Amino acid sequence: MERVKVKEIFRNKEEYLGKEINVAGWIRQKRDAKKIAFIELNDGSFFKPIQIIVEDEKIENIGKYGLLRLEYLKEHKKGYYTFLMINGSVPFELRNIDSAANERIKKIIKQLADEENVNEELKEKDQMEWVRCMNNIKNRAEEIVLKELVYV
């Protein structure tokens, strides 16, 4: 799809009405409402920006790490979040991060438990020690995953 300049859109409104078009430029302003966002985009070809209305997709069935990623994107990666929002791929991104984080945590927990001999034998011998060790391992694994996948 060929890129359309903002001045072309303003000059030939009827031609572009109801059609999907490709525009590029910089965001002058972004306002979030409850379920939609208003983005003013300008490419330097016209003095007036074009307003893009983006519907916020439902964020359902997303786990802890996906939601943490969402908050991180909204606070620290606003440009990338807006890009995902415009493309409609926010839920896809969050589900991917959530599933990857859960898989990685399971793998790290198993590795660390094997390295530190935290096994069924210890569980039978001293349950409280086993719980303490597993909680410690889970916290370390979670910290690693947060730094590797969620907060990047």
C-alpha positions as CSV (number, residue, x, y, z in Angstrom):
1,M,0.0,0.0,0.0
2,E,1.4,3.3,-1.0
3,R,1.9,6.1,1.6
4,V,-0.5,9.0,1.4
5,K,0.5,12.5,2.5
6,V,-1.7,14.4,4.9
7,K,-2.2,17.3,2.4
8,E,-3.6,14.8,-0.2
9,I,-6.1,13.6,2.3
10,F,-7.4,17.1,3.1
11,R,-7.5,18.0,-0.6
12,N,-9.3,14.9,-1.8
13,K,-11.4,13.9,1.2
14,E,-14.1,12.1,-0.8
15,E,-11.5,9.9,-2.5
16,Y,-10.2,8.5,0.8
17,L,-13.5,8.4,2.8
18,G,-14.1,4.9,4.2
19,K,-10.9,3.5,2.7
20,E,-7.9,2.1,4.5
21,I,-4.8,4.2,3.8
22,N,-1.1,4.3,4.8
23,V,0.1,7.5,6.4
24,A,3.4,8.2,8.2
25,G,4.6,11.0,10.3
26,W,5.0,12.0,13.9
27,I,2.4,12.1,16.7
28,R,1.6,15.7,17.7
29,Q,-0.8,14.7,20.4
30,K,-2.4,11.5,21.8
31,R,-5.5,11.5,24.0
32,D,-6.8,8.4,25.6
33,A,-10.5,7.9,26.4
34,K,-12.0,4.8,28.0
35,K,-12.1,2.5,24.9
36,I,-10.6,4.7,22.2
37,A,-7.6,6.9,21.6
38,F,-7.4,10.0,19.5
39,I,-4.1,10.6,17.7
40,E,-3.1,13.7,15.8
41,L,-0.6,12.8,13.1
42,N,1.4,15.2,10.9
43,D,3.9,14.6,8.2
44,G,4.9,18.1,7.5
45,S,3.0,18.4,4.2
46,F,0.1,20.3,5.6
47,F,-0.4,22.8,8.5
48,K,-3.3,20.8,9.9
49,P,-2.7,17.4,11.4
50,I,-5.0,14.4,10.7
51,Q,-6.9,12.8,13.5
52,I,-6.8,9.1,13.8
53,I,-9.3,7.3,16.0
54,V,-8.1,4.0,17.4
55,E,-10.3,1.6,19.2
56,D,-8.7,-0.1,22.2
57,E,-8.9,-3.8,21.9
58,K,-10.2,-6.0,24.7
59,I,-7.4,-7.2,26.9
60,E,-8.9,-10.4,28.2
61,N,-7.3,-13.7,29.3
62,I,-3.9,-12.2,29.7
63,G,-1.8,-13.3,32.7
64,K,0.4,-11.5,35.2
65,Y,3.4,-11.0,32.9
66,G,1.3,-9.7,30.0
67,L,-0.4,-7.2,32.2
68,L,3.0,-6.1,33.7
69,R,4.2,-5.6,30.1
70,L,1.2,-3.5,29.3
71,E,1.8,-1.2,32.2
72,Y,5.5,-0.9,31.3
73,L,4.6,-0.1,27.6
74,K,2.1,2.6,28.7
75,E,4.5,4.2,31.1
76,H,8.0,3.9,29.4
77,K,7.5,2.9,25.7
78,K,4.7,5.1,24.7
79,G,5.7,5.2,21.0
80,Y,5.9,1.5,20.7
81,Y,2.6,1.1,22.6
82,T,1.0,3.5,20.2
83,F,2.4,1.6,17.2
84,L,1.0,-1.6,18.6
85,M,-2.3,0.0,19.3
86,I,-2.6,1.4,15.7
87,N,-1.8,-2.0,14.2
88,G,-4.2,-3.7,16.5
89,S,-1.6,-6.1,17.9
90,V,-1.6,-5.2,21.6
91,P,-3.4,-8.4,22.8
92,F,-1.2,-10.5,20.5
93,E,2.0,-8.9,21.9
94,L,0.8,-9.3,25.5
95,R,-0.2,-13.0,25.1
96,N,3.2,-13.7,23.5
97,I,5.1,-12.1,26.4
98,D,2.9,-13.8,29.0
99,S,3.3,-17.3,27.5
100,A,7.1,-16.8,26.9
101,A,7.6,-15.5,30.5
102,N,5.7,-18.5,32.0
103,E,7.6,-21.0,29.9
104,R,10.9,-19.3,30.8
105,I,10.1,-19.2,34.5
106,K,9.3,-23.0,34.6
107,K,12.5,-23.7,32.8
108,I,14.6,-21.6,35.2
109,I,12.9,-23.0,38.3
110,K,13.7,-26.6,37.1
111,Q,17.3,-25.7,36.3
112,L,17.9,-23.9,39.7
113,A,16.1,-26.7,41.7
114,D,18.3,-29.3,40.0
115,E,21.5,-27.3,40.6
116,E,20.7,-26.8,44.3
117,N,19.4,-30.3,45.0
118,V,15.9,-29.1,45.9
119,N,14.0,-32.3,45.0
120,E,11.4,-34.7,46.3
121,E,13.9,-36.2,48.7
122,L,14.3,-32.9,50.5
123,K,10.5,-32.4,50.4
124,E,10.0,-35.7,52.3
125,K,12.8,-35.0,54.7
126,D,12.1,-31.3,55.6
127,Q,9.0,-29.7,54.0
128,M,9.6,-26.2,55.4
129,E,13.1,-26.1,54.0
130,W,11.9,-27.3,50.6
131,V,9.2,-24.6,50.6
132,R,11.7,-22.0,51.6
133,C,14.1,-23.1,48.8
134,M,11.4,-23.3,46.2
135,N,10.1,-19.8,47.1
136,N,13.6,-18.4,46.8
137,I,14.1,-20.1,43.5
138,K,10.8,-18.9,42.1
139,N,11.5,-15.3,43.2
140,R,14.9,-15.4,41.5
141,A,13.4,-16.9,38.3
142,E,10.7,-14.3,38.2
143,E,13.3,-11.5,38.6
144,I,15.3,-12.8,35.7
145,V,12.3,-13.1,33.5
146,L,11.1,-9.6,34.4
147,K,14.4,-8.2,33.3
148,E,14.8,-10.3,30.2
149,L,11.2,-10.2,28.8
150,V,8.8,-7.8,30.5
151,Y,10.8,-4.7,31.2
152,V,12.7,-4.3,27.9
